[in-house]
Amino acid sequence: SFANAHRCVENITLPYFGMTYLLAGRGVYRAVDGRAQSLNPGALFNRPAHERFSLSRDESLPWTEFSIAMPGDLGRACVKLRAMRERVVMPVPIRPEILDGISCVLRTMSRGDIHTSLGAVFELTGRLARACSPGKGDEELIRKGLALIASQKSRTDIDMHAIAAAVGLGYERFRKSFVAVTGRSPREYGIRRRIHAA
């Protein structure tokens, strides 16, 4: 995780695949095709190994990023497995589950356990990919479901199947959309709610 580490760079390449998530700052990223893409907090962008890119940042603003460097083949596998796109800046809201995933990667890497670190990286890329792509209609229905949950008097016994039915979704679609919107499964959400109540 870097604070004010990036200088403006023009037409350079990296020997590794880079995945960067911008936490603070503003700038412009140009991939090999030369197309300019704005960078704002929550921007996720990947840089394939050995491909030219340029990055400029507004140096009047603080810049904080989280970056992962990995061998090119592994980076391509992450992109393929998690449906993340190369060379495209994707907006990903800065949410607690994303920050938790980043913290988990940093903790596991500090211990030097490559297997656990790799698992944490895949988990984080999955969270980022899910956060990129909730369906707009489903997102609104999940928000209605969350409002229904919040209105429940009991914090211990919430029937998520009933909540799904109340917002007009089958449970499996509700579950997937719930994860995309909140970063947690309905079950995990219920457990955290009970712990919070206790």
N, C-alpha and C positions, 0 to 999 in steps of 0.2 A: 504494500500500500504506500503510495507516494504522495507527498505534499510538495507542490511547486517543483516537481522533478522535471517535467517536460519543458524543454525549450522548443521554440518554433523550429521545425525541421522541414527541409525541402527535398523532395525526390530522393529518399533514402530507401534502403531495404534492410530487413532484419534476417538473421540466419535461422530464426525460429518462428513458430506460429505465436502470435500475441493476441490475447483476449483482454480488452480493457473496458472497465465500467467506470464512468465518470461520476464521482460523488459531489464535486463542487468545481465550479469554473465554467467558462464558455470558450468555444473555439470553432474551428472549421477543419474538417478531415477531407482529404482528397485521395481517393484510391487510384489504382493503376489506370482506370478509365478517365481520370481527371475531373469527374463530377464532384462538385463541392457539396458537402453535407454538414449541417450545423451540429455542433456538440453543445449540449446543455446538461445540467445535472440529471442523471438517470440514463444517459446515452451509453449504449453498449455497442462496441465495434470490434471487429476481428481483423487482424492483419496477417494474411497468409505469408508463410516463409518465402523469402527471395522475391517478393513483389514490391514494386516501388509505391511509395505513398508520401504525402505531405501532411503535416499537421501544424496548424498555427493556433495559438491560444491568446485570449485577452489577458495580457500580463498585468492589467490593473486589478484583476480579480484573483482571489486565492484559488489554487488548483489542487484538487485531491482526487486521485484515481486509485483503483484496485486493478492490478494487471497480473496476468498469469502468462508465463512464457513456457512453451512446450515444443517438443520436436514436431516438425511439419506433419508427419504421418499421424501422430497422435491428435494434433489439432484438427486435421481433416476428419478423423474418426469422431471427434467430439461434435463437429459441425453436422456430420451425417447422422449420428445417433440421436442428437437432440434437436434436429431440424432447425439449427441456427444457420443463418445465412452469412456467407463470407462477403466482405467488401460493402456491406450495407450497415448504416448506423440505425440501430433499433432503439426506440424509447422504452425504457423499463422503469416503472415507478419505483422510487426508493421506498421500500417497505421493510418492516422489521424482519420478515423471513429472509429477505435478500441479505440484509446486514448480518443476520445470524449465520447464514451460509458462508459469508466472507470471513467472519470470526472463526468459524469451524475450520476453514481452509488454513488460516493463519496459525491456529493452535496446532493442527496436525503437522503442518510443515515445520514448525519450531521444534517438534519432537523428533523429526528426521525419519518418521515411519512412512516410507514411500507408498505402501499399499493403502494405508488409511488415508494418506494425503490424496491419492488418486481417487479414492472413493468420495472424498469430500469435494474434490473438483467436479466430478461427474454429478454429484448431488446439487452443487451450486449451479452448474450449467443447466441442469434440468429445471431448477427454480427460475432461473432467468428466462429460459425458453417458455415455460408456462406463463410467466408474468407478461410475456410479449403477446400472447395470443388467446386471451379469453374472448368468446363470442360476445359482441355488443349486447344482443338481446338477452343472452343468458346472464351477463354481468348484472344487468338491471334486475333480473329475477332473483339472483343470489343476494343482491342488496335488500330486496324485499324480504327474502328469507331471513337475513340477518336481523332485520327490523322485527320480524315475528319472534325470533329467538330472544331478542332483547326485551320484548314485551311479556315473555313468559314469567310468571311469578316464581315457579320452581326453577332453581338453577341446577338441580341435580338430575331430573328426569325429563330430558327433551327428546321427543320422538322425531328424529331427522327424516324418517320416511314420511311422516305426516307433514313436516315442513316442506319437503319436496313436492308432495301432492298439492299442498296449499298454494304453491307458486306455479303449479301447472307443469312440473317436470317429472319424468321418470327418475327413480332414485340414482341409477348409474350415471345418467347425464348430469343430474344435480351434483353428484359427488365429484365428477371431473371438473365441472364448472366452479364448484366451491373451492377446490384446490387451486384452480387457475386464479381466482379472485383473491382468496385469503392466504394462500400458501400452505394451508393445512387441510387435512381431510376433515369431514364433519365429525368423525370420532375424536380426532386430536383436538379439534375446536371445543367439543363438549367437555373433554377431560380438563383442558386449560380453564374453561369457564368454571368447572367445579372446584378446581384448585384455588382459583381467584376468589370464589365465594367463601371457601373455607378460611 
